[in-house]
Amino acid sequence: MLKVEGIHAFYGPIHVLFSIDLEVGDGEIVALLGTNGAGKTTILRVISGVLKPSLGHVTWNGEQIDGMRPAEVVRRGIVQMPGGRGVFPGMTIQENLEMAGFLYGRDRAKRKERIEATLEIFPFLKDRRRQVAGTLSGGQQQMVTLAKAFVMDPKLLLIDELSLGLAPKVVEELLDTVRRLNAEGVAVVIVEQHVDLALDVASRAYFLERGEVRFSGPADDLRGRDDLLRSVFLAGASAGAQTEDEAEVALVHSIHEAEDALAGAEPGRRPRRR
């Protein structure tokens, strides 16, 4: 279904992904785990077309999609649910969902059909569709963000930090909705800092560290890899409020500076990575 092969990616001069290989099968839930700054969000950006890789390819049902505009990727059924707040706070819930239906163009009937189908899945939102999204709680806003993804009728849903800042009960309710969607055949890639939460819903997992895949295999096998999982807890304790984006750039930059110093390279001229 989805194949990511040999992906390298940069933020400006900073090399953040190194030869990433990843696969997602039909109807599968795959967890993408690792420390802050490991490159998890960057992989989602590459898949969704937000970031163009410098090397490697992304294929979807046999079609190469790297280099396509994000809107074209969405039209093929790949939808990303962003981390944090993904709503327009000054708009109502209904207006947020209508914005998510942009890919239907002038087909108002199709857009209305998808919105109504989505609201049946989220009865809480249906009862409050005229409420301004910015007045909702954090968990309710995350529900709106998930509902917006449903409006786009995904075949592959990319979820970035579903649990970010939310109470466990709210997270479990959102996960139940994701499980229902998956039961209908939608594949899911879930990026999470809470390892146990992700491994509970995923059949397979990838673990990233410093832009490289350190583990790929059954989710249950990762549970026994204390050497990898310990790094997540240590990083979580020290990262504070640092975001994934900030962490990815800052961590990789510091690594490269250390490599320069060890190799005696001139500042700004990093030795070639082997």
C-alpha positions in Angstrom: 0.0 0.0 0.0 2.5 2.6 1.2 6.2 2.3 0.7 8.9 4.7 1.9 12.2 3.8 0.4 15.7 5.2 1.1 14.4 8.6 2.1 16.8 11.4 3.0 15.5 14.8 4.0 16.9 18.2 5.1 15.8 21.3 6.9 17.9 23.9 5.1 21.5 22.6 5.5 20.6 20.2 8.3 20.3 16.5 7.4 17.4 15.1 9.5 16.4 11.8 7.9 18.9 9.1 6.8 17.8 6.4 4.4 14.4 5.8 5.9 12.5 2.6 4.8 8.9 2.1 6.0 5.9 0.2 4.8 2.2 0.2 5.8 -0.1 -2.5 4.6 -3.8 -2.4 3.8 -5.8 -1.8 7.0 -2.8 -1.8 9.2 -2.0 0.4 12.2 1.7 1.2 12.4 3.3 3.1 15.3 6.1 5.5 14.6 8.1 6.0 17.9 11.2 7.7 19.1 12.7 10.5 21.1 11.8 14.2 20.5 13.8 15.3 17.4 14.2 11.7 16.0 12.4 12.7 12.7 8.9 11.2 13.3 7.0 14.3 12.2 9.4 14.9 9.4 8.5 11.5 7.9 4.8 12.3 8.0 5.6 15.6 6.2 7.5 13.7 3.5 4.6 11.2 3.0 2.0 14.0 2.9 4.0 16.1 0.4 4.7 19.0 2.7 8.5 18.3 2.6 10.2 17.1 -0.5 12.9 14.4 0.1 16.4 14.9 -1.3 16.8 11.2 -2.0 14.5 8.2 -2.1 10.9 7.6 -3.1 7.4 7.4 -1.6 4.9 5.1 -3.4 1.2 4.7 -2.8 -0.5 1.7 -4.4 2.3 1.5 -6.9 2.2 5.2 -7.8 5.2 7.5 -6.9 3.9 10.4 -4.9 7.0 12.2 -3.6 7.1 15.6 -5.2 3.4 15.9 -5.5 1.6 18.9 -4.0 -0.1 18.1 -0.6 -3.5 18.6 -2.1 -2.8 15.9 -4.7 -1.7 13.5 -2.0 -4.9 14.2 0.0 -6.9 13.5 -3.2 -5.3 10.0 -3.3 -6.6 9.3 0.2 -3.6 10.2 2.4 -4.7 12.5 5.2 -2.5 13.9 8.0 -4.0 14.9 11.4 -1.5 17.5 12.7 -0.2 17.5 16.3 -1.6 20.1 18.8 -4.6 22.2 17.8 -5.7 21.7 14.2 -8.8 23.9 14.2 -9.6 27.4 13.1 -10.6 28.8 16.5 -12.7 31.7 15.2 -14.9 29.4 13.1 -17.7 27.1 14.1 -17.4 23.4 14.1 -19.5 23.3 11.0 -17.3 25.8 9.2 -14.2 23.8 10.2 -15.6 20.7 8.7 -16.6 22.6 5.5 -13.0 23.8 5.2 -11.8 20.2 5.4 -14.1 19.4 2.4 -12.1 21.6 0.1 -11.0 18.7 -2.1 -14.6 18.2 -3.3 -14.4 21.5 -5.1 -17.8 22.5 -6.4 -19.4 19.2 -5.5 -21.5 20.5 -2.6 -23.5 17.4 -2.4 -20.5 15.2 -1.8 -19.1 17.6 0.7 -22.4 17.7 2.6 -22.6 13.9 2.5 -19.1 13.5 4.0 -19.8 16.1 6.7 -23.0 14.5 7.7 -21.4 11.0 7.8 -18.7 12.4 10.0 -21.1 14.0 12.4 -22.8 10.6 12.8 -19.5 9.3 14.1 -19.1 12.3 16.4 -22.5 12.9 17.9 -21.0 15.4 20.4 -20.0 17.6 17.5 -23.3 17.2 15.7 -25.1 18.6 18.7 -22.7 21.6 18.8 -22.0 22.2 15.1 -22.8 25.9 15.4 -20.4 26.4 18.4 -17.2 28.4 17.8 -14.3 25.9 17.9 -12.1 28.1 20.0 -14.6 27.8 22.9 -14.1 24.0 23.1 -11.8 22.3 25.5 -8.5 20.9 24.3 -9.9 17.4 24.0 -12.9 18.6 22.1 -10.8 20.6 19.7 -8.7 17.5 19.1 -12.0 15.7 18.3 -12.8 18.4 15.7 -9.3 17.9 14.2 -9.9 14.2 13.9 -13.4 14.8 12.4 -11.8 17.1 9.8 -9.6 14.2 8.7 -12.7 11.9 8.5 -14.4 14.4 6.1 -11.6 13.9 3.7 -12.5 10.1 3.5 -9.0 8.8 4.2 -7.5 5.6 3.1 -4.4 6.2 5.1 -4.6 8.4 8.2 -1.3 10.0 9.5 -1.8 11.0 13.2 0.8 13.2 14.8 0.7 13.2 18.7 -3.0 12.4 19.3 -2.5 12.5 23.1 -0.7 15.8 23.2 -1.8 17.7 26.3 -4.9 15.6 26.8 -6.3 13.7 29.8 -6.1 9.9 29.5 -9.9 9.4 29.4 -10.1 11.8 26.4 -7.3 10.1 24.6 -9.0 6.7 25.0 -12.2 8.0 23.6 -10.3 9.4 20.5 -8.5 6.1 20.1 -11.8 4.2 20.2 -12.8 6.3 17.2 -9.5 5.6 15.4 -10.1 1.9 16.0 -13.6 2.1 14.5 -12.2 3.8 11.4 -9.4 1.2 11.1 -12.0 -1.6 11.4 -13.6 -0.1 8.3 -10.3 -0.7 6.4 -8.5 2.6 6.9 -4.7 2.2 7.5 -3.2 4.3 10.2 0.3 5.6 11.1 0.4 7.0 14.6 3.2 9.1 15.9 3.2 9.1 19.7 5.5 10.0 22.7 3.4 7.7 24.9 4.9 4.3 23.9 2.4 2.0 25.7 -0.5 3.8 24.2 0.8 3.5 20.6 1.9 -0.2 21.1 -1.6 -1.1 22.4 -3.2 -0.1 19.1 -0.5 -0.9 16.6 0.4 -4.3 15.0 3.8 -3.1 13.9 6.2 -0.4 15.0 9.2 1.6 13.9 11.6 3.2 16.3 13.6 6.2 15.2 16.7 7.8 16.8 18.7 10.7 15.3 17.0 10.4 12.0 17.6 6.7 11.5 15.4 3.6 12.0 16.7 1.6 14.9 13.9 -1.0 15.0 11.2 -2.3 12.8 8.9 -5.2 13.5 6.0 -6.5 15.5 4.8 -4.0 18.2 5.0 -6.7 20.9 8.7 -7.2 20.1 9.5 -3.5 20.7 8.1 -3.8 24.3 11.1 -5.9 25.2 13.6 -3.5 23.9 14.5 -1.6 27.0 17.6 -0.2 25.4 15.5 1.8 23.0 12.5 2.6 25.1 14.5 4.0 28.0 15.7 6.8 25.7 12.1 8.0 25.2 11.5 8.3 28.9 14.8 10.1 29.5 14.2 12.5 26.6 10.7 13.2 27.8 11.9 14.1 31.2 14.4 16.6 29.9 12.6 18.1 26.9 10.1 20.1 28.8 7.8 22.1 26.6 10.1 21.8 23.5 8.1 20.9 20.4 8.9 18.1 18.0 9.8 20.6 15.3 12.2 22.5 17.6 13.6 19.3 19.0 14.3 17.8 15.5 16.3 20.8 14.4 18.1 21.5 17.6 19.0 17.9 18.4 20.4 17.1 14.9 22.2 20.4 14.8 23.9 19.7 18.1 24.9 16.2 16.8 26.5 17.7 13.7 28.4 20.3 15.7 29.8 17.5 17.9 30.8 15.5 14.8 32.6 18.6 13.4 34.5 19.0 16.6 35.5 15.4 16.8 36.6 15.3 13.2 38.4 18.7 13.4 36.4 20.0 10.5 36.0 23.7 9.8 32.8 25.2 11.2 29.9 24.7 8.8 31.7 22.0 6.9 30.5 18.7 8.3 32.2 15.5 7.4 30.2 13.2 5.1 28.0 10.8 7.1 28.9 7.1 6.7 
